[in-house]
Amino acid sequence: MVYVVVVYDMEADRTHKMLKFLRRYLTHVQNSVLEGDVTEGDLEKIRSGVDDLLKPGESTIIYQISSEKLVDRSVFGDDPAADDQFL
């Protein structure tokens, strides 16, 4: 497994397409930010899918971290990732 954080910047009327795609694999934590553990295979699917969805002028950044334990994650206010515990 690999821990990833994905940040995207798209035309406002197209963001729902990226969000819908990325939610298959990751947890939505902010407007254009998702994170979570994925397999190497799923990471390749994410990369391919993101590339297919982007138009000129849009961008996506995928931060890949070898383990969630290496991330010092501080949340102020309600943590959207905590919702996963109740599914």
ABEGO torsion letter per residue (X at the ends): XBBBBBBBBBBAAAAAAAAAAAAAABBBABAABBBEBBBAAAAAAAAAAAAAABBBGBBBBBBBBABAAABBBBBBEBBAAAAAAAX
